[in-house]
Amino acid sequence: MKSTKSLFPNGSLATIKETGETVTILKSQYVKNMKRYSYIVKEHPGTFFFEEELTRGE
């Protein structure tokens, strides 16, 4: 069973895997029907990312 704890708390740094850009997590939300977290980042507030699209920031 997968843990329902977010890997990226609000205010933490993460890196977008595809671009290598470091971003700040503004909001995380568990999407129940998809069974994973989505994140809104400060640098791109109109876009959301899933956990597998992010890695731990510096």
Protein Blocks (a to p, Z undefined) as FASTA:
>chain_A
ZZfbdfbdghiacddfklopacddfbdcddfklopacdddfklmmbccdfklpccdZZ
